[in-house]
């Protein structure tokens, strides 16, 4: 079995026990910055070939402290991480990095199916009001604003 290393796991009402599945887990929600940095170095000492990053912490630390080594590619989830990679590390990156936020498909799916429905559900849960019985003024730009019009009907 190929070992997997995780810096932060998603927090559900019942956490999956990744360690029981043989996955090494570094970090937890309560970690401070110093512990987070130690966890990053612990992960990178395993010489990963692929990184799934969120905020460019793993990628930046790998490039600046270890060199690219065995890395064949990476993904970056956030705009902040993508900007850091493009602006500060561009000349040092020698492997492909897929920026998830740059994907047209991600934008379409998230905007039309994720963000829109989440806003409606969040509104109903927060206010305890049912949307079809209310009137709304929608102010927005891009594809998010106009799509809310259909969701709120």
C-alpha positions in Angstrom: 0.0 0.0 0.0 1.3 3.5 -0.9 1.6 5.6 2.3 -0.5 8.8 2.4 0.4 11.8 4.6 -2.2 14.4 5.6 -1.5 17.8 7.2 -5.1 18.6 8.1 -8.2 16.5 7.9 -11.7 17.7 7.3 -13.7 17.9 10.5 -17.0 16.1 10.4 -19.4 15.4 13.2 -17.8 12.0 13.3 -14.2 12.1 12.2 -13.1 9.2 10.0 -10.2 7.5 11.7 -7.6 7.7 9.0 -5.0 6.3 11.3 -6.9 3.0 11.5 -6.7 2.9 7.7 -2.9 3.1 7.9 -2.7 6.8 6.9 -0.2 8.9 8.9 -1.9 12.1 10.0 0.1 15.2 10.9 -1.7 18.1 12.5 -5.0 19.0 14.0 -7.3 22.0 14.1 -5.8 23.3 17.4 -2.2 23.5 16.1 -0.5 26.8 16.3 1.7 28.2 13.6 4.9 26.6 15.0 3.3 23.2 15.2 1.9 23.7 11.7 5.4 24.4 10.4 6.8 21.3 12.1 4.0 19.2 10.5 4.8 20.6 7.1 8.5 19.5 7.5 7.4 16.1 8.8 5.3 15.5 5.7 8.1 16.7 3.4 10.7 14.5 5.0 8.8 11.6 3.3 9.8 13.0 -0.1 6.4 13.1 -1.7 6.0 12.9 -5.4 2.6 14.7 -5.5 1.3 17.5 -3.3 -2.3 18.6 -2.7 -1.8 22.0 -1.2 -4.1 24.6 0.3 -2.4 28.0 0.8 1.0 26.9 -0.8 2.5 26.1 2.5 3.7 22.7 1.5 4.9 23.8 -2.0 6.7 26.9 -0.7 8.4 25.0 2.1 9.5 22.2 -0.3 10.9 24.6 -2.9 12.7 26.8 -0.4 14.0 24.2 2.0 14.3 20.9 0.2 14.3 21.6 -3.5 11.9 19.9 -5.9 13.6 16.5 -5.6 11.1 13.7 -6.5 8.1 16.0 -6.9 6.4 15.4 -10.2 3.5 17.8 -9.7 1.2 19.6 -7.3 -2.2 21.2 -6.9 -3.1 24.4 -5.2 -6.6 25.1 -4.0 -6.6 28.8 -3.0 -6.3 32.0 -4.8 -3.9 33.3 -2.1 -1.7 30.2 -2.6 -1.8 30.6 -6.4 -0.8 34.3 -6.1 2.1 33.4 -3.9 3.3 30.8 -6.3 2.9 33.0 -9.3 4.5 36.1 -7.7 7.1 34.9 -5.3 8.1 31.5 -6.5 7.5 31.5 -10.2 11.2 31.3 -11.1 11.8 28.4 -8.7 9.0 26.2 -9.9 10.1 23.5 -12.3 7.1 21.1 -12.0 3.5 21.5 -13.1 1.1 22.9 -10.5 -2.6 22.8 -11.2 -4.4 25.7 -9.6 -7.9 24.4 -8.9 -9.4 27.9 -8.7 -8.3 28.5 -12.3 -10.4 25.7 -13.7 -13.3 26.8 -15.8 -15.2 23.7 -14.8 -14.6 24.4 -11.1 -16.0 27.9 -11.5 -19.0 26.7 -13.4 -19.8 23.8 -11.0 -19.2 25.8 -7.8 -21.0 28.9 -9.0 -24.0 27.2 -10.4 -24.3 24.3 -8.0 -22.2 24.9 -5.0 -22.2 28.5 -3.9 -25.7 29.3 -5.1 -27.5 26.5 -3.1 -25.2 27.1 -0.1 -26.3 30.7 0.1 -29.9 29.8 0.1 -29.5 27.0 2.6 -27.3 29.2 4.8 -29.9 31.9 4.7 -32.8 29.6 5.6 -30.8 28.0 8.5 -29.6 31.3 9.9 -33.0 33.1 9.8 -35.3 30.1 10.1 -37.3 31.5 7.2 -38.5 29.7 4.1 -37.2 31.3 0.9 -40.3 30.9 -1.3 -42.4 33.1 1.1 -40.0 36.1 0.9 -38.9 38.9 -1.4 -35.2 39.5 -2.1 -33.0 42.1 -3.6 -30.0 40.4 -5.2 -26.9 42.4 -5.7 -24.0 40.7 -7.3 -21.5 40.5 -10.1 -20.1 37.8 -12.3 -22.2 34.7 -12.5 -23.0 34.4 -8.8 -25.4 37.3 -8.5 -27.7 36.6 -11.4 -27.8 32.9 -10.6 -29.1 33.7 -7.1 -32.2 35.2 -8.7 -33.3 31.8 -9.9 -32.4 30.1 -6.6 -34.4 32.5 -4.4 -37.7 32.0 -6.4 
